[in-house]
Amino acid sequence: MDLFRILLGRLHEMAAGLVRMLPQMAIAAVVLLVTWAVAKFARRIAERLFKRSHVRNTLVDLAETLVGVVIWVGGLMIASSIVLPGVTPANLLAVLGLGSVAVGFAFKDIFENFLAGVLIMLRRKMRIGDMIECESVEGKVEHITLRDTYLRHLSNELVLVPNAYLFKNPVKILTDGATRRHQVDVGVAYDVDLEAARSVIEQAVRDADGVDTSQRIDVFAKEFGDSSINFLVRWWAGSKPIDMHRSRDAVVRGIKRALDDAGMEIPFPYRTLTFKEALPLKRGAEKERMPPPAPSDGETRASDDSDGF
């Protein structure tokens, strides 16, 4: 019976405490309702402000989420302080600080890629659709998330690259401009007039399809090769990979045709064989020493018949 009375007393005290806390809980509910309204309004304001700055949609969503989280954290701290007066915002911040350190160590790579994704999204460069190269990775940028960047290879494979990898390493954006410079090596024979060859090659490049003739075309004598004088030929064309292949195809075919028409040789490697001792030429001597061929049966009969007349 004593135990039953003790339990009833405890339940009575708890009920009385709950009744005493009802006003505080009501105030906390009002605070949460106000927090919800403020967070919704702030998200709309953030959306309008960020869309005016022409940033990526993913970054706009991130900004809205962060604004909402900050407001909700503040509202929950105020509500908890009202319901539980012994819990102060300073205590909550201390607990959150210790917890954030532990979570940070546990999810280091995830947070690193997250922050790198945010910084990549803040960049003006590397837009959706750009062709990029980063170390051993290359492809077309299809999508940028807060953790990964989706790259599509030219052979159609999709590669998910962690944002930290793209942020820490140099990234070459091939399609940043409408055009970029391409080059190829061309060799001519040693007995060819180099000035004439330069003029023929330059004109052939200028006449090739896809070459931007408003940009400079360079033809430089580069080196003494094994069998040729090599020229470095540089021109400007489209920055996309398909533009590079098309312009290079047109340039190479045009240079070959122009040099052939001018009678200028594009040599291939020659090989000279040297022997330690002179090789005897036996074929001619053997022919002289060989007896004449024996007559056939028909020829023998014909000679016999002639002798009979």
Phi and psi in degrees as GROMACS dihedral restraints (atoms count N, CA, C in turn):
[ dihedral_restraints ]
;  ai    aj    ak    al  type     phi  dphi    fc
    3     4     5     6     1   -61.8    20    10
    4     5     6     7     1   -41.8    20    10
    6     7     8     9     1   -62.4    20    10
    7     8     9    10     1   -39.1    20    10
    9    10    11    12     1   -65.1    20    10
   10    11    12    13     1   -39.9    20    10
   12    13    14    15     1   -65.7    20    10
   13    14    15    16     1   -39.0    20    10
   15    16    17    18     1   -63.0    20    10
   16    17    18    19     1   -43.4    20    10
   18    19    20    21     1   -63.5    20    10
   19    20    21    22     1   -42.3    20    10
   21    22    23    24     1   -62.5    20    10
   22    23    24    25     1   -39.0    20    10
   24    25    26    27     1   -63.5    20    10
   25    26    27    28     1   -42.0    20    10
   27    28    29    30     1   -64.0    20    10
   28    29    30    31     1   -44.2    20    10
   30    31    32    33     1   -63.2    20    10
   31    32    33    34     1   -37.7    20    10
   33    34    35    36     1   -64.3    20    10
   34    35    36    37     1   -42.5    20    10
   36    37    38    39     1   -64.1    20    10
   37    38    39    40     1   -41.1    20    10
   39    40    41    42     1   -65.1    20    10
   40    41    42    43     1   -41.6    20    10
   42    43    44    45     1   -64.6    20    10
   43    44    45    46     1   -40.6    20    10
   45    46    47    48     1   -64.4    20    10
   46    47    48    49     1   -40.5    20    10
   48    49    50    51     1   -65.5    20    10
   49    50    51    52     1   -37.8    20    10
   51    52    53    54     1   -65.1    20    10
   52    53    54    55     1   -39.2    20    10
   54    55    56    57     1   -65.0    20    10
   55    56    57    58     1   -41.4    20    10
   57    58    59    60     1   -64.4    20    10
   58    59    60    61     1   -28.7    20    10
   60    61    62    63     1   -85.9    20    10
   61    62    63    64     1    -7.2    20    10
   63    64    65    66     1   -57.1    20    10
   64    65    66    67     1   -44.3    20    10
   66    67    68    69     1   -60.5    20    10
   67    68    69    70     1   -41.4    20    10
   69    70    71    72     1   -64.6    20    10
   70    71    72    73     1   -41.1    20    10
   72    73    74    75     1   -65.1    20    10
   73    74    75    76     1   -36.1    20    10
   75    76    77    78     1   -64.9    20    10
   76    77    78    79     1   -43.0    20    10
   78    79    80    81     1   -63.5    20    10
   79    80    81    82     1   -40.6    20    10
   81    82    83    84     1   -63.6    20    10
   82    83    84    85     1   -38.2    20    10
   84    85    86    87     1   -63.7    20    10
   85    86    87    88     1   -40.6    20    10
   87    88    89    90     1   -63.0    20    10
   88    89    90    91     1   -40.5    20    10
   90    91    92    93     1   -60.7    20    10
   91    92    93    94     1   -42.8    20    10
   93    94    95    96     1   -65.5    20    10
   94    95    96    97     1   -38.1    20    10
   96    97    98    99     1   -64.3    20    10
   97    98    99   100     1   -42.8    20    10
   99   100   101   102     1   -64.2    20    10
  100   101   102   103     1   -39.5    20    10
  102   103   104   105     1   -60.5    20    10
  103   104   105   106     1   -42.4    20    10
  105   106   107   108     1   -60.9    20    10
  106   107   108   109     1   -44.0    20    10
  108   109   110   111     1   -66.2    20    10
  109   110   111   112     1   -43.0    20    10
  111   112   113   114     1   -65.2    20    10
  112   113   114   115     1   -41.8    20    10
  114   115   116   117     1   -62.9    20    10
  115   116   117   118     1   -41.3    20    10
  117   118   119   120     1   -64.3    20    10
  118   119   120   121     1   -44.5    20    10
  120   121   122   123     1   -64.5    20    10
  121   122   123   124     1   -42.0    20    10
  123   124   125   126     1   -65.5    20    10
  124   125   126   127     1   -36.1    20    10
  126   127   128   129     1   -63.3    20    10
  127   128   129   130     1   -40.6    20    10
  129   130   131   132     1   -65.6    20    10
  130   131   132   133     1   -42.7    20    10
  132   133   134   135     1   -62.1    20    10
  133   134   135   136     1   -43.6    20    10
  135   136   137   138     1   -63.4    20    10
  136   137   138   139     1   -38.8    20    10
  138   139   140   141     1   -62.5    20    10
  139   140   141   142     1   -44.5    20    10
  141   142   143   144     1   -65.4    20    10
  142   143   144   145     1   -42.8    20    10
  144   145   146   147     1   -65.3    20    10
  145   146   147   148     1   -43.7    20    10
  147   148   149   150     1   -72.9    20    10
  148   149   150   151     1   -32.8    20    10
  150   151   152   153     1   -69.1    20    10
  151   152   153   154     1   -29.2    20    10
  153   154   155   156     1   -68.4    20    10
  154   155   156   157     1   -27.5    20    10
  156   157   158   159     1   -84.5    20    10
  157   158   159   160     1     0.8    20    10
  159   160   161   162     1    58.9    20    10
  160   161   162   163     1    44.9    20    10
  162   163   164   165     1   -93.0    20    10
  163   164   165   166     1   171.4    20    10
  165   166   167   168     1   -66.5    20    10
  166   167   168   169     1   150.5    20    10
  168   169   170   171     1   -61.7    20    10
  169   170   171   172     1   -35.9    20    10
  171   172   173   174     1   -62.7    20    10
  172   173   174   175     1   -37.9    20    10
  174   175   176   177     1   -70.5    20    10
  175   176   177   178     1   -34.1    20    10
  177   178   179   180     1   -63.5    20    10
  178   179   180   181     1   -44.4    20    10
  180   181   182   183     1   -62.7    20    10
  181   182   183   184     1   -39.4    20    10
  183   184   185   186     1   -63.4    20    10
  184   185   186   187     1   -43.2    20    10
  186   187   188   189     1   -63.1    20    10
  187   188   189   190     1   -42.4    20    10
  189   190   191   192     1   -61.2    20    10
  190   191   192   193     1   -43.6    20    10
  192   193   194   195     1   -63.7    20    10
  193   194   195   196     1   -44.3    20    10
  195   196   197   198     1   -64.2    20    10
  196   197   198   199     1   -40.9    20    10
  198   199   200   201     1   -62.4    20    10
  199   200   201   202     1   -44.2    20    10
  201   202   203   204     1   -63.3    20    10
  202   203   204   205     1   -40.3    20    10
  204   205   206   207     1   -65.0    20    10
  205   206   207   208     1   -43.3    20    10
  207   208   209   210     1   -61.5    20    10
  208   209   210   211     1   -44.3    20    10
  210   211   212   213     1   -66.7    20    10
  211   212   213   214     1   -40.9    20    10
  213   214   215   216     1   -67.7    20    10
  214   215   216   217     1   -37.5    20    10
  216   217   218   219     1   -62.0    20    10
  217   218   219   220     1   -43.1    20    10
  219   220   221   222     1   -64.2    20    10
  220   221   222   223     1   -42.4    20    10
  222   223   224   225     1   -64.8    20    10
  223   224   225   226     1   -40.9    20    10
  225   226   227   228     1   -66.2    20    10
  226   227   228   229     1   -37.4    20    10
  228   229   230   231     1   -64.3    20    10
  229   230   231   232     1   -41.1    20    10
  231   232   233   234     1   -67.0    20    10
  232   233   234   235     1   -42.0    20    10
  234   235   236   237     1   -65.0    20    10
  235   236   237   238     1   -41.9    20    10
  237   238   239   240     1   -65.7    20    10
  238   239   240   241     1   -35.0    20    10
  240   241   242   243     1   -67.2    20    10
  241   242   243   244     1   -32.5    20    10
  243   244   245   246     1   -72.8    20    10
  244   245   246   247     1   -44.3    20    10
  246   247   248   249     1   -72.8    20    10
  247   248   249   250     1   -41.8    20    10
  249   250   251   252     1  -117.6    20    10
  250   251   252   253     1    92.5    20    10
  252   253   254   255     1   -59.8    20    10
  253   254   255   256     1   -25.2    20    10
  255   256   257   258     1   -72.8    20    10
  256   257   258   259     1   -17.4    20    10
  258   259   260   261     1   -94.1    20    10
  259   260   261   262     1   111.9    20    10
  261   262   263   264     1   -99.2    20    10
  262   263   264   265     1   158.2    20    10
  264   265   266   267     1   -57.4    20    10
  265   266   267   268     1   -32.2    20    10
  267   268   269   270     1   -64.6    20    10
  268   269   270   271     1   -41.7    20    10
  270   271   272   273     1   -63.7    20    10
  271   272   273   274     1   -42.7    20    10
  273   274   275   276     1   -62.6    20    10
  274   275   276   277     1   -41.4    20    10
  276   277   278   279     1   -64.7    20    10
  277   278   279   280     1   -36.5    20    10
  279   280   281   282     1   -65.2    20    10
  280   281   282   283     1   -43.3    20    10
  282   283   284   285     1   -64.4    20    10
  283   284   285   286     1   -42.7    20    10
  285   286   287   288     1   -64.4    20    10
  286   287   288   289     1   -35.7    20    10
  288   289   290   291     1   -64.8    20    10
  289   290   291   292     1   -46.5    20    10
  291   292   293   294     1   -63.7    20    10
  292   293   294   295     1   -41.0    20    10
  294   295   296   297     1   -66.2    20    10
  295   296   297   298     1   -36.9    20    10
  297   298   299   300     1   -67.4    20    10
  298   299   300   301     1   -35.5    20    10
  300   301   302   303     1   -63.2    20    10
  301   302   303   304     1   -46.1    20    10
  303   304   305   306     1   -63.4    20    10
  304   305   306   307     1   -44.0    20    10
  306   307   308   309     1   -65.9    20    10
  307   308   309   310     1   -36.8    20    10
  309   310   311   312     1   -62.4    20    10
  310   311   312   313     1   -43.0    20    10
  312   313   314   315     1   -66.7    20    10
  313   314   315   316     1   -36.5    20    10
  315   316   317   318     1   -72.1    20    10
  316   317   318   319     1   -35.2    20    10
  318   319   320   321     1  -119.0    20    10
  319   320   321   322     1    46.7    20    10
  321   322   323   324     1   -60.5    20    10
  322   323   324   325     1   -49.2    20    10
  324   325   326   327     1   -64.3    20    10
  325   326   327   328     1   -38.6    20    10
  327   328   329   330     1   -64.9    20    10
  328   329   330   331     1   -45.7    20    10
  330   331   332   333     1   -68.4    20    10
  331   332   333   334     1   -33.0    20    10
  333   334   335   336     1   -64.0    20    10
  334   335   336   337     1   -45.9    20    10
  336   337   338   339     1   -66.9    20    10
  337   338   339   340     1   -34.3    20    10
  339   340   341   342     1   -62.8    20    10
  340   341   342   343     1   -49.8    20    10
  342   343   344   345     1   -65.5    20    10
  343   344   345   346     1   -37.8    20    10
  345   346   347   348     1   -63.9    20    10
  346   347   348   349     1   -38.0    20    10
  348   349   350   351     1   -62.8    20    10
  349   350   351   352     1   -40.2    20    10
  351   352   353   354     1   -63.1    20    10
  352   353   354   355     1   -45.0    20    10
  354   355   356   357     1   -66.7    20    10
  355   356   357   358     1   -36.6    20    10
  357   358   359   360     1   -64.9    20    10
  358   359   360   361     1   -39.9    20    10
  360   361   362   363     1   -66.4    20    10
  361   362   363   364     1   -27.2    20    10
  363   364   365   366     1   -76.8    20    10
  364   365   366   367     1   -14.7    20    10
  366   367   368   369     1   -69.4    20    10
  367   368   369   370     1   145.9    20    10
  369   370   371   372     1   -80.3    20    10
  370   371   372   373     1   -26.9    20    10
  372   373   374   375     1   -85.6    20    10
  373   374   375   376     1   179.7    20    10
  375   376   377   378     1    55.2    20    10
  376   377   378   379     1    70.4    20    10
  378   379   380   381     1   -87.8    20    10
  379   380   381   382     1   169.1    20    10
  381   382   383   384     1   -64.6    20    10
  382   383   384   385     1   129.0    20    10
  384   385   386   387     1   100.6    20    10
  385   386   387   388     1    -9.0    20    10
  387   388   389   390     1   -74.0    20    10
  388   389   390   391     1   147.1    20    10
  390   391   392   393     1   -93.4    20    10
  391   392   393   394     1   125.8    20    10
  393   394   395   396     1  -129.3    20    10
  394   395   396   397     1   158.7    20    10
  396   397   398   399     1  -130.6    20    10
  397   398   399   400     1   132.6    20    10
  399   400   401   402     1  -142.6    20    10
  400   401   402   403     1   106.3    20    10
  402   403   404   405     1    56.1    20    10
  403   404   405   406     1  -116.3    20    10
  405   406   407   408     1   -96.2    20    10
  406   407   408   409     1     9.4    20    10
  408   409   410   411     1  -113.5    20    10
  409   410   411   412     1   135.8    20    10
  411   412   413   414     1  -149.0    20    10
  412   413   414   415     1   154.7    20    10
  414   415   416   417     1   160.5    20    10
  415   416   417   418     1  -174.6    20    10
  417   418   419   420     1   -96.6    20    10
  418   419   420   421     1   131.3    20    10
  420   421   422   423     1   -73.0    20    10
  421   422   423   424     1   117.6    20    10
  423   424   425   426     1  -101.9    20    10
  424   425   426   427     1   -36.5    20    10
  426   427   428   429     1  -159.2    20    10
  427   428   429   430     1   144.2    20    10
  429   430   431   432     1  -123.7    20    10
  430   431   432   433     1   118.9    20    10
  432   433   434   435     1  -108.4    20    10
  433   434   435   436     1  -177.2    20    10
  435   436   437   438     1   -74.7    20    10
  436   437   438   439     1   -10.2    20    10
  438   439   440   441     1  -123.3    20    10
  439   440   441   442     1   -39.1    20    10
  441   442   443   444     1  -127.1    20    10
  442   443   444   445     1   159.8    20    10
  444   445   446   447     1  -118.5    20    10
  445   446   447   448     1   130.5    20    10
  447   448   449   450     1   -93.1    20    10
  448   449   450   451     1   119.2    20    10
  450   451   452   453     1  -114.3    20    10
  451   452   453   454     1   133.2    20    10
  453   454   455   456     1  -105.5    20    10
  454   455   456   457     1   116.4    20    10
  456   457   458   459     1   -65.7    20    10
  457   458   459   460     1   159.3    20    10
  459   460   461   462     1   -64.6    20    10
  460   461   462   463     1   -23.6    20    10
  462   463   464   465     1   -90.1    20    10
  463   464   465   466     1    12.3    20    10
  465   466   467   468     1    82.1    20    10
  466   467   468   469     1     6.0    20    10
  468   469   470   471     1   -77.1    20    10
  469   470   471   472     1   144.1    20    10
  471   472   473   474     1  -101.4    20    10
  472   473   474   475     1   129.1    20    10
  474   475   476   477     1  -119.8    20    10
  475   476   477   478     1   127.9    20    10
  477   478   479   480     1   -96.9    20    10
  478   479   480   481     1   111.9    20    10
  480   481   482   483     1  -105.1    20    10
  481   482   483   484     1   126.3    20    10
  483   484   485   486     1   -59.5    20    10
  484   485   486   487     1   139.6    20    10
  486   487   488   489     1   -62.2    20    10
  487   488   489   490     1   -32.7    20    10
  489   490   491   492     1   -63.0    20    10
  490   491   492   493     1   -33.0    20    10
  492   493   494   495     1   -64.9    20    10
  493   494   495   496     1   -42.7    20    10
  495   496   497   498     1   -73.2    20    10
  496   497   498   499     1   -26.3    20    10
  498   499   500   501     1   -81.2    20    10
  499   500   501   502     1   -32.6    20    10
  501   502   503   504     1   -84.8    20    10
  502   503   504   505     1   -26.2    20    10
  504   505   506   507     1  -105.9    20    10
  505   506   507   508     1   154.0    20    10
  507   508   509   510     1   -64.2    20    10
  508   509   510   511     1   136.4    20    10
  510   511   512   513     1  -115.0    20    10
  511   512   513   514     1   125.2    20    10
  513   514   515   516     1   -98.4    20    10
  514   515   516   517     1   116.1    20    10
  516   517   518   519     1   -95.2    20    10
  517   518   519   520     1   104.1    20    10
  519   520   521   522     1   -72.2    20    10
  520   521   522   523     1   -31.6    20    10
  522   523   524   525     1  -105.6    20    10
  523   524   525   526     1    28.6    20    10
  525   526   527   528     1   -64.2    20    10
  526   527   528   529     1   -35.8    20    10
  528   529   530   531     1  -112.8    20    10
  529   530   531   532     1   167.8    20    10
  531   532   533   534     1   -70.1    20    10
  532   533   534   535     1   -29.7    20    10
  534   535   536   537     1  -130.5    20    10
  535   536   537   538     1   159.4    20    10
  537   538   539   540     1  -149.7    20    10
  538   539   540   541     1   167.7    20    10
  540   541   542   543     1   -89.0    20    10
  541   542   543   544     1   140.0    20    10
  543   544   545   546     1  -123.0    20    10
  544   545   546   547     1   163.7    20    10
  546   547   548   549     1  -151.7    20    10
  547   548   549   550     1   159.9    20    10
  549   550   551   552     1  -155.3    20    10
  550   551   552   553     1   151.4    20    10
  552   553   554   555     1   -97.7    20    10
  553   554   555   556     1   138.1    20    10
  555   556   557   558     1  -130.6    20    10
  556   557   558   559     1   130.9    20    10
  558   559   560   561     1  -111.1    20    10
  559   560   561   562     1   140.2    20    10
  561   562   563   564     1  -124.8    20    10
  562   563   564   565     1   159.2    20    10
  564   565   566   567     1   -65.5    20    10
  565   566   567   568     1   159.7    20    10
  567   568   569   570     1   -67.6    20    10
  568   569   570   571     1   -26.1    20    10
  570   571   572   573     1   -89.6    20    10
  571   572   573   574     1     7.5    20    10
  573   574   575   576     1   -87.0    20    10
  574   575   576   577     1   141.2    20    10
  576   577   578   579     1   -67.6    20    10
  577   578   579   580     1   116.3    20    10
  579   580   581   582     1   -67.8    20    10
  580   581   582   583     1   -35.5    20    10
  582   583   584   585     1   -66.3    20    10
  583   584   585   586     1   -42.5    20    10
  585   586   587   588     1   -65.0    20    10
  586   587   588   589     1   -40.5    20    10
  588   589   590   591     1   -63.3    20    10
  589   590   591   592     1   -39.4    20    10
  591   592   593   594     1   -60.9    20    10
  592   593   594   595     1   -44.6    20    10
  594   595   596   597     1   -64.7    20    10
  595   596   597   598     1   -41.7    20    10
  597   598   599   600     1   -64.1    20    10
  598   599   600   601     1   -44.0    20    10
  600   601   602   603     1   -66.4    20    10
  601   602   603   604     1   -44.0    20    10
  603   604   605   606     1   -62.1    20    10
  604   605   606   607     1   -42.7    20    10
  606   607   608   609     1   -66.1    20    10
  607   608   609   610     1   -37.2    20    10
  609   610   611   612     1   -64.4    20    10
  610   611   612   613     1   -40.8    20    10
  612   613   614   615     1   -65.7    20    10
  613   614   615   616     1   -40.8    20    10
  615   616   617   618     1   -63.6    20    10
  616   617   618   619     1   -32.9    20    10
  618   619   620   621     1   -86.4    20    10
  619   620   621   622     1    -7.1    20    10
  621   622   623   624     1   -73.4    20    10
  622   623   624   625     1   147.8    20    10
  624   625   626   627     1   -70.6    20    10
  625   626   627   628     1   141.7    20    10
  627   628   629   630     1    87.4    20    10
  628   629   630   631     1    -6.9    20    10
  630   631   632   633     1   -83.8    20    10
  631   632   633   634     1   132.1    20    10
  633   634   635   636     1   -81.7    20    10
  634   635   636   637     1   100.0    20    10
  636   637   638   639     1   -75.0    20    10
  637   638   639   640     1   -10.8    20    10
  639   640   641   642     1   -76.0    20    10
  640   641   642   643     1   -18.2    20    10
  642   643   644   645     1   -93.7    20    10
  643   644   645   646     1   167.5    20    10
  645   646   647   648     1   -72.0    20    10
  646   647   648   649     1   140.6    20    10
  648   649   650   651     1  -112.7    20    10
  649   650   651   652     1   122.7    20    10
  651   652   653   654     1  -111.2    20    10
  652   653   654   655     1   135.0    20    10
  654   655   656   657     1  -132.0    20    10
  655   656   657   658     1   105.1    20    10
  657   658   659   660     1  -115.0    20    10
  658   659   660   661     1   134.9    20    10
  660   661   662   663     1   -68.7    20    10
  661   662   663   664     1   121.4    20    10
  663   664   665   666     1  -100.2    20    10
  664   665   666   667     1   -50.4    20    10
  666   667   668   669     1  -162.5    20    10
  667   668   669   670     1   164.2    20    10
  669   670   671   672     1   -89.8    20    10
  670   671   672   673     1   107.9    20    10
  672   673   674   675     1   -84.6    20    10
  673   674   675   676     1   179.1    20    10
  675   676   677   678     1   -63.3    20    10
  676   677   678   679     1   -38.8    20    10
  678   679   680   681     1  -128.8    20    10
  679   680   681   682     1     5.8    20    10
  681   682   683   684     1  -157.4    20    10
  682   683   684   685     1   162.5    20    10
  684   685   686   687     1   -91.7    20    10
  685   686   687   688     1   122.3    20    10
  687   688   689   690     1   -97.5    20    10
  688   689   690   691     1   133.2    20    10
  690   691   692   693     1  -104.7    20    10
  691   692   693   694     1   142.6    20    10
  693   694   695   696     1   -97.3    20    10
  694   695   696   697     1   116.7    20    10
  696   697   698   699     1  -109.7    20    10
  697   698   699   700     1   125.5    20    10
  699   700   701   702     1  -130.0    20    10
  700   701   702   703     1   139.6    20    10
  702   703   704   705     1  -149.5    20    10
  703   704   705   706     1   170.4    20    10
  705   706   707   708     1  -112.8    20    10
  706   707   708   709     1   136.5    20    10
  708   709   710   711     1  -151.2    20    10
  709   710   711   712     1  -172.2    20    10
  711   712   713   714     1   -56.7    20    10
  712   713   714   715     1   152.2    20    10
  714   715   716   717     1   -86.6    20    10
  715   716   717   718     1   -15.3    20    10
  717   718   719   720     1   -72.5    20    10
  718   719   720   721     1   152.7    20    10
  720   721   722   723     1   -57.8    20    10
  721   722   723   724     1   -38.3    20    10
  723   724   725   726     1   -67.1    20    10
  724   725   726   727     1   -35.1    20    10
  726   727   728   729     1   -65.8    20    10
  727   728   729   730     1   -38.0    20    10
  729   730   731   732     1   -62.3    20    10
  730   731   732   733     1   -46.9    20    10
  732   733   734   735     1   -66.3    20    10
  733   734   735   736     1   -40.7    20    10
  735   736   737   738     1   -66.1    20    10
  736   737   738   739     1   -45.4    20    10
  738   739   740   741     1   -67.4    20    10
  739   740   741   742     1   -38.3    20    10
  741   742   743   744     1   -65.3    20    10
  742   743   744   745     1   -40.0    20    10
  744   745   746   747     1   -60.6    20    10
  745   746   747   748     1   -46.2    20    10
  747   748   749   750     1   -65.4    20    10
  748   749   750   751     1   -38.6    20    10
  750   751   752   753     1   -67.8    20    10
  751   752   753   754     1   -46.7    20    10
  753   754   755   756     1   -62.9    20    10
  754   755   756   757     1   -45.7    20    10
  756   757   758   759     1   -65.6    20    10
  757   758   759   760     1   -38.5    20    10
  759   760   761   762     1   -66.8    20    10
  760   761   762   763     1   -40.0    20    10
  762   763   764   765     1   -66.3    20    10
  763   764   765   766     1   -42.3    20    10
  765   766   767   768     1   -61.3    20    10
  766   767   768   769     1   -44.7    20    10
  768   769   770   771     1   -64.8    20    10
  769   770   771   772     1   -43.0    20    10
  771   772   773   774     1   -66.6    20    10
  772   773   774   775     1   -41.5    20    10
  774   775   776   777     1   -68.0    20    10
  775   776   777   778     1   -36.1    20    10
  777   778   779   780     1   -64.9    20    10
  778   779   780   781     1   -43.0    20    10
  780   781   782   783     1   -65.2    20    10
  781   782   783   784     1   -31.5    20    10
  783   784   785   786     1   -85.1    20    10
  784   785   786   787     1    -1.2    20    10
  786   787   788   789     1    72.7    20    10
  787   788   789   790     1    25.2    20    10
  789   790   791   792     1  -101.2    20    10
  790   791   792   793     1   128.5    20    10
  792   793   794   795     1   -83.3    20    10
  793   794   795   796     1   137.8    20    10
  795   796   797   798     1  -102.2    20    10
  796   797   798   799     1    97.5    20    10
  798   799   800   801     1   -75.1    20    10
  799   800   801   802     1   158.2    20    10
  801   802   803   804     1  -112.6    20    10
  802   803   804   805     1   163.7    20    10
  804   805   806   807     1   -60.8    20    10
  805   806   807   808     1   130.8    20    10
  807   808   809   810     1   -97.4    20    10
  808   809   810   811     1   150.1    20    10
  810   811   812   813     1  -126.4    20    10
  811   812   813   814     1   126.6    20    10
  813   814   815   816     1  -110.9    20    10
  814   815   816   817     1   123.6    20    10
  816   817   818   819     1   -97.8    20    10
  817   818   819   820     1   127.7    20    10
  819   820   821   822     1  -121.3    20    10
  820   821   822   823     1   127.6    20    10
  822   823   824   825     1  -106.0    20    10
  823   824   825   826     1   150.6    20    10
  825   826   827   828     1   -66.3    20    10
  826   827   828   829     1   -39.4    20    10
  828   829   830   831     1  -121.5    20    10
  829   830   831   832     1   153.2    20    10
  831   832   833   834     1   -68.4    20    10
  832   833   834   835     1   138.5    20    10
  834   835   836   837     1   -86.2    20    10
  835   836   837   838     1   128.6    20    10
  837   838   839   840     1   -71.3    20    10
  838   839   840   841     1   138.4    20    10
  840   841   842   843     1   -93.3    20    10
  841   842   843   844     1    95.0    20    10
  843   844   845   846     1   -89.4    20    10
  844   845   846   847     1   -17.4    20    10
  846   847   848   849     1   -65.6    20    10
  847   848   849   850     1   -44.2    20    10
  849   850   851   852     1   -67.5    20    10
  850   851   852   853     1   -41.1    20    10
  852   853   854   855     1   -66.1    20    10
  853   854   855   856     1   -37.4    20    10
  855   856   857   858     1   -66.8    20    10
  856   857   858   859     1   -35.0    20    10
  858   859   860   861     1   -64.8    20    10
  859   860   861   862     1   -37.4    20    10
  861   862   863   864     1   -68.5    20    10
  862   863   864   865     1   -37.0    20    10
  864   865   866   867     1   -80.6    20    10
  865   866   867   868     1   -17.4    20    10
  867   868   869   870     1   -72.3    20    10
  868   869   870   871     1   134.9    20    10
  870   871   872   873     1   -67.2    20    10
  871   872   873   874     1   157.4    20    10
  873   874   875   876     1   -65.1    20    10
  874   875   876   877     1   151.3    20    10
  876   877   878   879     1   -65.9    20    10
  877   878   879   880     1   145.6    20    10
  879   880   881   882     1   -70.3    20    10
  880   881   882   883     1   143.0    20    10
  882   883   884   885     1   -68.1    20    10
  883   884   885   886     1   152.0    20    10
  885   886   887   888     1   -79.9    20    10
  886   887   888   889     1   174.4    20    10
  888   889   890   891     1   -62.4    20    10
  889   890   891   892     1   -40.2    20    10
  891   892   893   894     1   -63.5    20    10
  892   893   894   895     1   -41.8    20    10
  894   895   896   897     1   -66.0    20    10
  895   896   897   898     1   -35.5    20    10
  897   898   899   900     1   -66.7    20    10
  898   899   900   901     1   -41.4    20    10
  900   901   902   903     1   -65.0    20    10
  901   902   903   904     1   -39.5    20    10
  903   904   905   906     1   -64.9    20    10
  904   905   906   907     1   -38.7    20    10
  906   907   908   909     1   -69.2    20    10
  907   908   909   910     1   -34.8    20    10
  909   910   911   912     1   -66.3    20    10
  910   911   912   913     1   -40.6    20    10
  912   913   914   915     1   -65.4    20    10
  913   914   915   916     1   -38.2    20    10
  915   916   917   918     1   -66.4    20    10
  916   917   918   919     1   -32.2    20    10
  918   919   920   921     1   -71.0    20    10
  919   920   921   922     1   -23.5    20    10
  921   922   923   924     1   -76.4    20    10
  922   923   924   925     1   -21.4    20    10
